[in-house]
């Protein structure tokens, strides 16, 4: 990730985005894998990225609530 994009999200938009990320994470975790080699590493990396995004959104919401 070399480029950062800053977004201003309403609480509703943030919740929708978090819900979508949770859905994608669950889907990826439950995906049936025939070969555990390279796809397992890719899956692990994707899940880590999703966790990071969720944490960033949760952290941003906490900071906004503390200010407001």
Backbone torsions as a table, in degrees:
resi	resn	phi	psi	omega
1	UNK	NA	100.6	-177.8
2	UNK	-101.6	-16.5	-176.8
3	UNK	-118.2	132.0	178.7
4	UNK	-103.3	141.9	175.9
5	UNK	-122.9	127.4	179.6
6	UNK	-99.4	128.9	-179.9
7	UNK	-123.4	145.5	170.4
8	UNK	-107.0	118.5	-176.1
9	UNK	-117.3	141.9	171.6
10	UNK	-74.8	167.7	178.4
11	UNK	-59.6	-39.2	-180.0
12	UNK	-64.9	-44.1	179.2
13	UNK	-64.1	-40.8	178.8
14	UNK	-63.1	-43.1	178.7
15	UNK	-63.5	-41.3	177.8
16	UNK	-63.5	-41.9	178.9
17	UNK	-65.2	-42.7	177.3
18	UNK	-62.9	-41.4	178.5
19	UNK	-61.2	-43.3	178.4
20	UNK	-63.8	-42.3	178.4
21	UNK	-63.4	-39.9	178.4
22	UNK	-64.8	-39.1	177.8
23	UNK	-63.4	-46.7	179.8
24	UNK	-62.3	-42.6	179.3
25	UNK	-60.9	-47.4	179.6
26	UNK	-61.9	-43.1	179.2
27	UNK	-60.8	-44.7	-178.1
28	UNK	-67.8	-36.8	179.8
29	UNK	-68.4	-33.5	-176.4
30	UNK	-91.7	-2.7	-178.1
31	UNK	-61.1	134.7	178.9
32	UNK	-78.0	130.7	-178.8
33	UNK	-116.7	130.1	176.9
34	UNK	-85.8	-37.7	-179.7
35	UNK	-119.8	121.8	-175.0
36	UNK	-84.7	3.5	-173.0
37	UNK	-77.5	-98.3	-174.3
38	UNK	-66.1	-36.6	-178.2
39	UNK	-66.8	-29.2	177.8
40	UNK	-66.0	-41.1	178.1
41	UNK	-66.1	-43.0	178.6
42	UNK	-61.7	-43.5	178.6
43	UNK	-61.9	-44.1	178.9
44	UNK	-61.5	-42.4	178.7
45	UNK	-64.7	-42.8	178.6
46	UNK	-63.1	-42.5	179.1
47	UNK	-64.0	-37.4	177.1
48	UNK	-65.1	-40.7	177.9
49	UNK	-63.9	-41.5	179.0
50	UNK	-64.0	-44.4	177.8
51	UNK	-58.8	-41.0	179.7
52	UNK	-63.5	-44.7	178.6
53	UNK	-62.4	-44.0	178.9
54	UNK	-61.8	-43.8	179.2
55	UNK	-62.1	-40.5	178.8
56	UNK	-63.1	-43.7	179.7
57	UNK	-66.9	-40.6	177.8
58	UNK	-65.5	-40.9	179.4
59	UNK	-64.2	-43.0	179.4
60	UNK	-62.3	-40.0	179.7
61	UNK	-66.8	-39.0	177.6
62	UNK	-65.2	-39.9	179.4
63	UNK	-68.4	-37.7	179.2
64	UNK	-67.4	-40.9	-180.0
65	UNK	-66.3	-36.1	180.0
66	UNK	-67.7	-35.0	-180.0
67	UNK	-75.4	-40.6	-175.4
68	UNK	-76.3	NA	NA
